[in-house]
Amino acid sequence: MVHLIVLLWLVSLAGPVLASSVGTGASPDILAVIYDKGGESAVGDFSGILAGIEDTPNVVVYRVALNTSKRGLAVAPRADVYRPIHLAFNDQSGIAVLYPDIGEPYRSVFSRIIEGIEDKTKGRVATYAVGAAQNSQDLTAELRRQNVRVVIALGRNGLKAAANLDRDIGVVVGGVLSVPESETRGMSVFSLAPDPVLLFDRLKALMPSVRRVFVVYDPRQNAWLIRLAREAAKGHGLELVAQEATDLKSAMLLYQGNLAAADPKRDAIWLPQDSVTVDESSVLPLVLQEAWNRSLVVFSSSVAHVKRGALFSLYPNNMGLGRNLADSALGRVSSGSTPAGAISPLKEVLMAVNVRTAGHLGLGIGPRQQQAFDMVFPEP
């Protein structure tokens, strides 16, 4: 248990710091240090105090960062092993969030998703930063004390922590690309892979002449996504040529054949998020260079590829994703039912476009039209 709580609250960025201690005990071995996260300057003002507390012998310190401008609570123990502490939130949603205890830029992404969750739940939810190693029994006990009925697990660490919880705590997963279908039983999984329906919508809007789409994928990662893509292609009047590859060599051969056979007037190549078939150092340069030489459309599920020359991609609207995760979690709290287990594609999306590539393909996207996109490359 926590023997002593130390409250640090920044009255103003340049003003005095009020520090007070609550509790009893001459030699506490566990401290919870609560401070206003504010901005980077605020954290800097507290750094000396925090360091001094942490240097105290025989003390394990939990830094609890409150951000008054962005509702939420982060519990980050200095020790590697997760040991939760009990804090009252007066939260009636029955939902908690497990998110990876990692640095930037990913921390900001998860913070934005949590903002979306709290926007949907209309209040704070308990949040727990989890590392690679957690004590699942302690975590389960803490969730029960908070009357948590459903956890939203973000990222791989969040998913790993949630997988070891008692079965009667529901799990909604977000912030991951995919989960093996054999492991989704009892979970609602929301992938970061954009919905093929939305990808094909944008493709037809930009390039109405496209009639056929080539895609190379590893079935171990993306069989579920290609099933959805086949149905989406039918609805858009597209022929989907989906080819399986389980290693880089076979993927390269398929790409070489597709690039040679593709008709720039009617064909396009889709690059999914796939660690086997879309290798950043070999596949991507080959596809983008050959596509440029032949004025062939390449679109992607990764925004990083647009910066390198793909025509467009869709990427997560993190606030919208958070709201969707919360909506699913609230539905499970109210119904008490356990889903059969399924993976849903990303529907809360933003769009990035490469105007240099668009110009090369004969698409005139002027400054006014660029305002319709959320991200434009090359950057002005």
Helices and strands as residue ranges (DSSP letters): E 4-10, E 17-22, E 30-36, H 40-54, E 60-66, E 73-77, E 95-100, H 106-121, E 126-130, H 136-145, E 150-154, H 155-163, E 170-176, G 181-183, E 187-194, H 196-206, E 212-217, H 219-235, E 239-244, H 248-261, E 267-271, H 283-294, E 297-300, H 303-308, E 312-316, H 318-335, E 342-346, E 349-354, H 355-360, H 367-370, E 375-377
